[in-house]
């Protein structure tokens, strides 16, 4: 199943139910011994039941939990940190400790589900405005923000963004690509008075640009991001930015 067809929280719950079901069927075996990989050989994998594996791993609903440096690996989900020690499926397998696998994966799933449900309740009523024309990173951020409980509005130009910002209900966060068909992120920031409003402006660049990042911070925007952004990291940004004191 493709990533846009499944929400992250739903996928985590399905995976937890799947592991519980395997344990009930074979309580003396681990998921690894009974089924194979608890992520790759489960219903949440986009290639589940397809031996030819036609879909790339970036279609997986768990890809946002994989560290950026491992997202192009052959099995990215095996690099998800499962606990505070940073243990992963790959590390547990390398130590030949399959008896630890089920507990570590279930702990991570239960923790992630609880955390995501708390954030969704906390973010209820928050809105994010995404301003981009053809930026893939911002296109990817939208569904993640929705999974975090935010309402998402999209605009393609500075003009469309200004129309949204002139409405009665202002968004709490604004994510924008640096350049737009009719201006730049600074045009949105300056001409609409965003800098004087309680809106956290976050510029999303497709590549590392220190000059841009310095300009963004110096002008008073909240942050400058370079994707991919992990789900937990984006949640932290939302949590801090949306609840920061309003500018004066």
N, C-alpha and C positions, 0 to 999 in steps of 0.2 A: 504494500500500500504506500502511495507517495506521501511525502511529508505534509503537503497542504491538505491532505484528506484526514489527517489525524492530529489531534491536539496532544501536546506534551503530557499534560496531566493524565489524560485518558490512557496514553501509551504506558506510562509508569504503572498505573493501576492494573492494566492488562498483563504487564510483565510480572507483577507481583502475584497476581492470581495464577498465572501460568506456572511459576515456580512452586507455589503452594500445591497446585494440582499434581505436578510431577512428584513432589514429596509424598503426597497421599498415596499415589500409585506404587511408589517404590521407596518407602521410608528409610531403607538402609543404604540407598545409593544417593550419590550427589546428582545434581542436575547435569554436571559435566559428564559423569559416568552414564547417566540414563539417556540424556538428550543431546549432548554436545555442548556448544557454547550457550550460556543462558541468555545471551542477547542475539547472537547471530542465528541461532536455531530456534527461534521463538516467533509467535504471531506478530510481533511488532516490527520484525525485520521486513523491509520492502521486498526482499527476495525469498521470503519464507515459502517453501513449497515449489520453488523454481530452481532446479539444479543448474541451469545455465546462468543464473544470477544476472538478469538483464539490467537491473537498476544500480546506479552508483551509490556508494554509501552516504553521499551527501543528501540522499533522499530519506535517510533514517531519522525518526523523531528524536533520537538521542544524540544526534551529531552536535547539538549545541552544548553538550556537556563534555565533549572531547577537547582536550587542549589543542590549540591551533597548530602546534608543531606536529601533531599526530593525525590530523584530519585527512591527510593523503596516504596514510599507511594502508596496508592491505585489509586489516581488521581494526578500524578506528575505535569501535566501541570497547575493545579490550584495553584501551588506554584511559578510560574514565577513572579518575581517582575515586575510590570507594569509601575512604575514611580519612581521618585526620592525618594518618601516616602516609597518605598518598598511594596506598596499595591499589593495584589494578588487577584485572583478570590475568593479563599477561604475566605480571610479576608472580602471582599465586601459582599459575601454571608452571612458570620457570623453576619455582622452588619445589615443584611436585607435591603440592599441598592441597589436593582437591577437596579434602574434608573442610577446609576453611572457605571454600568458594561460595557455597550456598549462603552461609551466614553473612559474609561480607557483602554479597550482592543484595540480599534481603535488607540488611541494615541500610545500605545506600538508598534503595528504593523507598523504604519507609521514611527515611529522613527527607529525601527529596520531595515525596508526596506531601508530607506534613509542612515542609517549608513553603512549597508552592501554594498549597491551600491557604496558609496564613497570609502570604503576599497577595493572593487574589482577593481575599477579604479586605485587606488593608488598602489595596489600590482601587477598590470599588468607587466609582465616581470620577476617577482621574482620566484625563484625555491627553493623548499625544498627537501632535501635528507633524506629519512627515512630509517634507518638501523636497521633491526630487523629480527629475525628468526621466532618466534612464539608468539610474544608479542601482546596480544589483545589490550592494550591501544594504541599502535602505529598504529595498524590496524584501530582503530576508529579515530585517529587524521587525517589520510590521507584524507578522504572525507571532513572533516571540513576545512582543509587547502585549498582543491580545491574549496570549497564554498567561501572561502575568496579571491579567485582569483589567487592563486599560482599554478604553475605547480609542480607536485609531482613525484619524482623519488624514486624507492624502491631498496634496496640492502639487501641481507640476511647475508652477511659475511663481515669481515674486508677487505678481498681481493676485493670483489665486490665494496665496498665503495671506496677503494683506486683507482680502475679503473675509477670510476666516477669523483673523485677528481683530477685525472690526465688529465681530459679532458680540452679543451680550455675554455669552459664556466663553471665557478664554481657556485654551488648553493649558495644562500644567507644564508640559514639556514640548519642546520643538526640536526635532531632528532635521537637519538640512544638509544637502551636499554643498560643497564650496561654491560651485558655479551653476547657474541656472540659465535658461534661454533668454531671460530678460534682466539679468543682474547677478548678484552674488549673495552669499549668506549675510554680508555686512549690510546690504540694502534692506534685507528683511529686518535685521537687528536695529538699524538706525531709523529707517523711515516709518516704521510702525510703532516706535516707542517701546519695543520689547524690553530694552534695557531698563526701563522704568517700571515694568510690570513684573508680577510674580510668575514669570515664565522662565524656565531653565532652557537656554538655547545650547544645543549640542551639535557641533559640526562633525559630519561623518565623511572622512576622506578615504579614497580607495588605496592610497599609499602614504607612507610615512613622509610628512612634510613639516620639518621643524619650524620653518618660517611661518607657515600657516598656523600651526599650533600656538606659537608665541603670540601671533596677532589675535587669535581667537581669545586667548586668556587675557591679553592686555586690553582688549576692547570691552571686556566684562562678560563675555559668554561663559557658560558653565564649564564646558569641556570640549575636547577634540578627540574623536575616536577613530581608530583604524581597525576595521573588521579583519578577521572574524571576532565577534564578541561573544564570550561564553554566556550561557543563560544566567548562571549565578552572578557573574560580573555585571550584566545588564540590570539584573534585579537590584543589585546594590546601588547602581547609578540612579535608578528610578526612585529607590527608597530615600536616598540622600537628596537628590535634586528636587523632587516634588515637594519635599517638606522643609526645604531650606527657608530661612527668613526672607521675606520679600525685600527687593531692592528699594531704595528711597531716592 
